[in-house]
Amino acid sequence: MELIKSNIHMSKILKNEVKTFYVNHEERVTEAYPEVGTIINQSETATVDNVSVRNNQIVINGTINYQMLYYGADDGRVNGLEGEIPFEEIVKAQDIDEDGNANVKLMVMSSSVKMIDNRSYIYKIQIMAYVTVEKLEDVEAVTGADRENMMTKYGHIDGISIVADKSDNLRIHEQLSVPSSKPPIERILWKDVRIKNINEKMTDSAVLVTGELGVFLLYSPEEESAPIQWIDTTVNFGGTLEINEAGEDLISYITSKLHNITVDAEMNQDNEMREININALLKMNIKIYEEKPVDVLEDVYAPEINLVPIKTEQVCERLLVKNASRTKNVVKIKVDSDKGHILQICGNSADIKIENIVVSDNGLKAIGKIKAWVMYISSEDSNPICCKSAEMDFEHRIDAEGITNGDKYYVNWWTEQISGNMTGTDEVEIKLTVAMEVMAFREERKALITEIKEESIDLEKVNAAPLMRGYVVQSGDTLWKLAKENFTTIDKIMEVNELKTDHIKKGDRLLLIKSCQ
């Protein structure tokens, strides 16, 4: 007997782990930069370079890129420096498969800089790693069998198949010019380039990416006597990733992060440093799914032969929910008035730091903090550039109807539409939108037919059964059950009893006639 089979190719989430660790790094300011007096601000981004799974351990190799804005110890001028710190961290995870694949998202939770002297410092960074371990698995289901005079009973699986799971890079190269109202650039001291908003649209064989970059630059002008200048603007970006598996009718789950950001100034046609080149790598993790409902063979029966279905329990996965949510937030930052009042805002930004995600009331609740900062011109002449940050607690629930603690899920989060406004000479309001996306799956155990054996029918049992008999339907009876027990077929029962549907109820009276002798 030839069996007809269908394959469901799944990417299963095996484990979610959250690990907090610290990176400590001692560094020395080179002679190319002035000695450090007072630190104005510092920022860090952590990126993943490589992840490997071995011996119940997840090995994360990454890089921390940082920048520091400070007043020089000798002249009190504003200066900036950059650096990078490579690191390796091991996350212990019991009972993980060596063939599993680990996806890691890194978030800088806090940082501190301790000066040893005016040129040496110790950088301490707290990082939270969100680790998802996955494994590709195939479920093979029998959907039919090529045999004459065989009755079949079908069940249904709402499966979801992984079509593509890959990483790709979109190179961003954009330019902007220093406004004519501002002086040319001598050196860029501080940069903050981030995704202001992004949209990914899947088409046939491609993913279209469009968005905006928020760009804030602080720079020293060519004239030494001129004050520090800044640019705060928005730059459009876009591109196309060719992905053969992509399709408009498929389901996508895409995460992205900026890597290798560089901002360089170059001369324009008038030999002035007014052209700014922004280069970055948008690293994208792309998962493409196809919902795959399958009618699977649940039972078989033939009156003249004994068919024995061999079943194996398999774990199938179905899409429970895919949802996105946005919430508006306001962070108030109060500055130290004894260090001067706010004359003008230069730039501002904010990050969302999720510390925990729990299942709650048909949804997922994210708990964490929002950290915002503002850089401003101070009324204090000795410290004209100042920076102040503040944190607030964050909690948001995203709907995920029917989700339980046993379900597996992906959650992604980011900030959008960040803006800052003075509410007084000593206070700034940072407004932002926190966006969240969830994709949840439910595992269901199914006993699926993998083989059908043909055995000789028990003739004694067949001969002992009556040729025909009257029967009163009992609770739990189905035509399938009665046909198998009485060596007949569903079609025969319906024909003899003039039934229009195969639905029967308790108390119905049926005439059952044996189809084989």
C-alpha positions in Angstrom: 0.0 0.0 0.0 1.4 3.4 -1.0 1.1 6.1 1.6 0.7 9.8 0.6 2.7 12.0 2.9 3.0 15.7 3.7 6.0 17.3 5.4 5.8 20.3 7.8 9.2 22.0 8.2 9.2 23.7 11.6 11.6 26.0 13.6 10.8 25.2 17.2 11.7 27.4 20.2 13.4 25.1 22.6 14.4 27.5 25.3 14.4 31.2 26.3 17.2 32.4 28.6 18.0 35.8 30.1 21.5 36.4 31.4 23.0 39.5 32.9 26.7 40.0 32.9 29.4 42.7 33.2 32.2 43.7 31.0 35.1 45.5 32.6 37.8 47.2 30.5 40.7 49.4 31.3 41.8 51.8 28.7 44.1 54.8 28.2 43.4 58.0 26.3 46.0 58.3 23.6 48.2 61.4 23.1 46.0 62.4 20.2 43.3 63.4 22.6 43.5 65.9 25.5 43.5 64.6 29.1 40.1 64.0 30.6 38.8 66.6 33.1 35.0 66.1 33.6 32.9 63.5 31.7 29.8 65.1 30.2 28.2 61.9 28.8 28.9 58.4 27.6 27.0 55.9 25.5 27.5 52.3 24.5 26.0 49.8 22.0 26.5 46.0 22.3 26.5 43.9 19.1 26.7 40.2 18.5 29.6 39.0 16.3 29.2 35.2 16.7 27.1 32.7 18.7 27.8 29.0 19.1 26.2 26.2 21.0 28.3 23.5 22.6 28.3 21.3 25.8 25.2 22.8 27.3 26.7 26.3 26.8 26.0 29.2 24.6 29.1 31.1 23.7 28.5 34.8 22.8 31.3 36.8 21.1 30.5 40.4 20.7 31.7 44.0 20.7 30.8 47.1 22.7 31.2 50.3 20.8 31.4 53.3 23.1 31.9 57.1 23.0 32.7 59.6 25.6 32.2 63.4 25.7 34.3 65.3 28.2 35.9 68.6 29.1 39.7 68.7 28.7 41.7 68.8 32.0 44.0 71.6 30.8 41.9 73.9 28.5 38.4 73.0 29.5 37.4 72.6 25.9 34.8 70.0 24.9 36.3 66.8 23.4 35.1 63.4 22.3 36.6 60.0 21.9 35.5 56.6 20.7 36.5 53.0 21.4 35.5 49.4 21.2 35.7 46.5 23.6 35.6 42.9 22.4 34.1 40.3 24.8 33.2 36.7 25.2 30.4 35.5 27.5 29.2 31.9 28.2 25.6 31.3 29.1 24.9 27.9 30.7 21.7 26.3 29.4 20.9 22.7 30.4 19.4 20.2 28.1 20.0 22.0 24.8 20.6 20.3 21.6 24.0 20.6 19.9 22.2 21.0 16.6 20.2 23.9 18.0 20.7 27.5 16.8 20.9 30.3 19.3 19.7 33.9 18.6 20.9 36.5 20.9 19.8 40.1 21.5 22.0 42.3 23.7 21.0 45.3 25.6 23.2 47.7 27.6 21.5 48.1 31.0 23.9 50.5 32.7 27.5 51.7 32.6 30.1 53.7 34.6 33.5 55.2 33.9 36.0 55.4 36.8 39.0 57.6 36.1 42.3 56.3 37.4 44.1 59.4 36.3 43.5 62.0 33.6 44.4 59.5 30.9 43.5 56.1 32.3 40.0 54.9 33.0 38.0 51.7 33.8 34.8 51.2 31.8 32.2 48.9 33.5 29.2 47.9 31.4 26.2 45.8 32.5 24.7 43.8 29.6 21.5 41.8 29.5 21.5 38.9 26.9 18.1 37.6 25.7 18.8 34.2 24.3 16.4 32.1 22.2 17.5 28.5 21.3 15.8 27.0 18.3 15.9 23.8 16.3 14.7 22.9 12.9 12.4 19.8 12.9 10.3 18.0 10.4 6.9 16.4 11.0 5.8 13.9 8.4 2.1 13.2 8.3 0.2 10.7 6.2 -2.5 12.4 4.3 -3.8 9.5 2.2 -3.3 5.9 1.0 -3.6 4.3 -2.4 -5.8 1.3 -1.8 -9.2 0.3 -3.2 -12.3 -0.3 -1.0 -10.7 1.4 2.0 -12.5 3.8 4.3 -10.6 6.7 5.7 -11.1 9.0 8.6 -9.3 12.4 8.7 -8.2 14.7 11.4 -6.9 18.3 11.0 -3.6 20.0 11.9 -3.2 23.8 11.8 0.6 23.6 11.2 3.0 26.4 10.5 6.0 25.8 8.4 9.3 27.8 8.3 10.0 28.9 4.8 13.2 30.9 5.4 15.3 31.7 8.5 18.3 33.8 7.6 20.3 36.9 8.4 21.0 39.6 5.8 22.5 43.0 5.7 21.3 46.2 4.2 24.0 48.8 3.7 23.0 52.3 4.5 24.9 55.2 2.9 23.3 58.6 3.2 24.6 62.2 3.0 23.7 65.5 4.6 25.1 69.0 4.5 25.9 71.4 7.3 23.4 74.3 7.0 24.8 77.5 5.7 23.9 79.2 8.9 26.4 77.0 10.8 30.2 77.1 10.5 32.2 74.2 8.8 33.3 71.2 10.8 36.7 70.9 12.4 35.9 67.6 14.3 32.8 65.6 15.1 32.8 65.1 18.9 29.6 63.1 19.5 27.2 61.2 17.3 23.8 59.6 17.9 22.4 57.8 14.9 19.4 55.6 15.4 16.4 54.2 13.7 13.6 56.7 14.1 11.1 54.5 12.3 11.3 51.5 10.0 8.9 49.6 7.7 9.6 46.2 6.2 7.2 45.0 3.4 7.5 41.5 1.9 6.9 41.1 -1.8 7.5 38.2 -4.1 11.2 37.3 -3.8 12.1 40.5 -1.9 11.8 42.5 1.3 11.5 46.2 0.9 12.9 48.3 3.7 12.1 52.0 4.2 12.7 54.2 7.2 14.1 57.3 8.8 17.3 57.8 10.8 17.4 60.3 13.6 20.9 62.0 13.4 22.4 64.1 16.2 25.9 65.4 15.8 27.9 67.7 18.1 31.0 69.2 16.5 33.8 71.7 17.1 33.9 74.4 14.3 37.0 75.3 12.4 37.3 78.6 14.2 38.7 77.9 17.7 36.9 80.9 19.2 33.5 79.8 17.9 31.2 77.9 20.3 30.4 74.2 20.0 27.8 73.5 17.2 25.3 70.7 16.7 23.0 69.2 14.0 19.8 67.4 14.9 17.9 66.2 11.8 16.2 63.2 10.1 17.6 61.3 7.1 15.5 58.9 4.9 16.9 55.5 4.0 15.8 52.4 2.1 16.7 49.4 0.1 15.7 46.0 -1.1 16.8 42.6 0.1 16.4 39.8 -2.5 15.0 36.8 -0.7 13.7 34.1 -3.1 11.4 32.6 -0.4 9.6 35.8 0.3 6.0 36.2 -0.8 3.1 38.7 -0.1 0.9 36.0 1.3 3.5 34.7 3.8 4.0 35.7 7.4 7.2 37.4 8.4 9.0 38.1 11.7 11.8 40.6 11.1 14.2 42.2 13.6 16.9 44.7 12.8 19.7 46.6 14.4 22.2 49.2 13.2 25.9 48.1 13.3 29.2 49.6 12.3 27.9 53.2 12.3 30.4 55.8 11.0 29.9 59.5 10.5 32.6 61.4 8.6 33.0 64.9 7.4 34.4 65.8 4.1 35.0 68.9 2.0 32.4 70.3 -0.4 33.1 72.0 -3.7 34.1 75.2 -1.8 36.7 73.3 0.1 34.7 73.6 3.3 34.1 70.7 5.7 30.3 70.7 5.2 29.5 67.3 3.7 28.6 64.5 6.1 28.7 60.9 5.2 26.6 58.4 7.2 27.4 54.7 6.8 25.9 51.8 8.7 25.0 48.2 8.4 21.4 47.3 9.1 21.6 43.7 10.3 18.3 41.9 9.8 17.1 38.6 11.1 14.3 37.4 8.8 11.9 34.5 9.5 9.3 33.7 6.9 6.4 31.3 7.7 3.6 29.7 5.9 0.5 28.5 7.7 0.0 24.9 6.6 -3.3 23.4 7.4 -3.1 19.7 6.7 -5.9 17.0 6.8 -4.1 13.9 8.2 -5.2 10.3 8.0 -6.5 9.5 11.5 -7.9 6.0 11.0 -8.4 3.4 8.2 -10.8 0.5 7.7 -11.6 -2.1 5.1 -14.3 -4.7 5.6 -12.4 -7.6 3.9 -9.0 -7.1 5.5 -7.6 -6.0 8.9 -5.8 -2.6 8.5 -3.6 -1.7 11.5 -2.4 1.9 11.6 0.9 2.4 13.4 1.0 5.7 15.1 3.9 7.8 16.6 3.4 10.8 18.9 4.8 13.9 17.3 4.9 17.5 18.4 3.3 19.9 16.0 3.4 23.7 16.2 0.7 26.2 15.2 0.6 30.0 15.1 -1.3 31.2 18.2 -1.0 35.0 17.6 1.0 37.7 15.9 0.4 41.1 17.2 2.0 44.6 17.5 1.4 47.3 20.0 2.6 50.9 20.6 2.4 53.0 23.8 3.3 56.6 24.3 5.5 57.6 27.2 6.9 60.8 28.8 10.1 61.0 30.8 10.7 64.2 32.8 14.3 65.3 33.3 15.2 67.9 35.9 18.6 69.5 35.7 20.8 70.7 38.5 20.1 74.4 38.6 23.3 75.1 40.5 25.2 74.0 37.3 23.2 76.5 35.2 19.8 76.7 33.6 18.8 75.3 30.2 19.2 77.9 27.5 18.6 75.6 24.5 18.2 71.8 23.8 20.9 70.4 21.5 19.7 66.8 21.3 18.0 64.0 23.2 17.3 60.3 23.0 15.8 57.4 24.9 16.1 53.6 25.1 13.8 51.0 26.4 15.4 48.3 28.6 13.1 45.2 29.1 14.1 43.3 32.3 11.3 40.7 32.3 8.4 39.3 30.2 5.6 37.4 31.8 2.3 35.8 30.6 -0.6 37.8 32.0 -4.3 37.9 31.3 -4.4 36.8 27.6 -1.2 38.7 26.9 2.4 39.3 27.6 3.5 41.9 30.1 6.9 43.6 29.6 8.5 45.1 32.6 11.6 47.3 32.5 12.8 50.9 32.4 13.0 53.8 30.0 16.3 55.7 30.1 16.3 59.2 28.5 19.0 61.9 28.2 19.1 65.5 27.0 22.1 67.5 26.0 21.7 71.2 26.3 23.4 74.6 26.3 23.8 75.8 29.9 23.8 79.3 31.2 27.0 78.5 33.1 29.8 79.8 31.0 32.4 77.4 32.5 30.3 74.4 31.5 28.4 75.4 28.3 27.6 71.9 27.2 25.8 69.7 29.8 23.9 66.4 29.7 21.4 65.0 32.1 19.7 61.6 32.1 16.7 60.1 34.0 15.0 56.7 34.2 11.3 55.8 34.7 9.7 52.4 35.3 8.0 50.9 32.2 5.2 48.3 32.1 3.1 47.4 29.1 0.8 44.6 28.2 0.5 43.4 24.6 -2.5 41.3 23.6 -1.9 37.7 22.9 -5.3 36.0 23.1 -5.2 32.5 24.6 -1.5 32.5 25.5 -0.4 30.4 28.4 2.8 29.8 30.3 3.5 26.7 28.2 3.5 28.5 24.9 6.6 29.7 23.1 7.0 33.2 21.7 9.3 35.8 20.2 9.1 39.4 21.5 10.8 42.4 19.9 10.8 46.0 21.2 12.2 49.4 20.1 11.6 53.2 20.5 10.2 55.5 17.9 9.4 59.2 17.5 11.6 60.6 20.3 11.3 64.4 20.9 12.3 66.8 23.7 10.7 70.0 24.8 11.6 72.5 27.6 8.9 72.8 30.2 10.9 75.3 32.1 14.5 76.5 32.5 15.3 73.5 34.7 13.1 70.7 33.2 12.8 68.9 29.9 10.1 66.4 28.8 11.2 63.6 26.5 8.3 62.1 24.6 8.7 58.7 22.9 6.7 55.8 21.6 7.6 52.2 22.6 6.7 49.7 20.0 6.4 45.9 20.7 5.8 42.9 18.5 4.9 39.4 19.6 4.7 36.2 17.7 3.5 33.2 19.8 3.2 29.5 19.0 1.5 26.6 20.6 2.8 23.1 20.6 0.3 20.2 20.3 1.1 16.5 20.7 -0.5 14.4 18.0 -0.5 10.6 17.5 0.1 10.5 13.7 0.0 7.5 11.4 3.4 6.6 10.1 2.7 3.1 8.7 -0.3 0.9 7.9 0.0 -2.9 8.2 -2.3 -5.3 6.4 -3.3 -8.4 8.3 -5.6 -11.2 7.5 -9.1 -10.7 8.8 -10.4 -12.8 11.7 -12.9 -15.0 9.8 -14.3 -16.5 12.9 -15.2 -13.1 14.2 -16.7 -12.1 10.8 -18.8 -15.2 10.6 -20.0 -14.9 14.2 -21.3 -11.4 13.5 -25.0 -11.2 12.4 -25.7 -10.5 8.8 -28.1 -7.8 9.9 -29.3 -6.3 13.1 -31.2 -3.5 14.5 -29.3 -1.1 16.7 -30.2 1.9 19.0 -27.5 4.5 18.9 -25.7 5.1 22.2 -23.8 8.1 23.5 -20.4 8.4 21.8 -21.4 6.4 18.8 -20.4 7.5 15.3 -21.0 5.9 11.9 -17.3 5.3 11.6 -17.3 3.3 14.9 -20.4 1.3 14.0 -19.2 0.5 10.5 -15.9 -0.9 11.8 -17.6 -2.9 14.6 -20.2 -4.4 12.2 -18.0 -5.1 9.1 -19.8 -2.7 6.9 -19.2 0.8 5.5 -20.5 4.3 6.3 -22.0 4.6 2.8 -23.9 1.3 3.2 -25.3 2.4 6.6 -26.4 5.7 5.1 -28.0 4.1 2.1 -29.9 1.4 4.0 -31.2 3.9 6.6 -31.8 6.7 4.1 -29.5 9.1 6.1 -28.8 12.4 4.4 -25.8 13.2 6.7 -23.3 11.2 8.7 -24.5 12.8 11.9 -26.3 10.5 14.4 -27.6 11.1 17.9 -28.4 9.0 20.9 -31.7 7.1 20.5 -31.6 6.8 16.7 -32.6 3.4 15.4 -30.4 1.9 12.6 -30.4 -1.2 10.5 -26.8 -2.6 10.2 -26.1 -5.0 7.4 -22.7 -6.8 7.1 -20.8 -6.1 3.9 -18.5 -9.1 3.9 -19.1 -12.8 4.4 
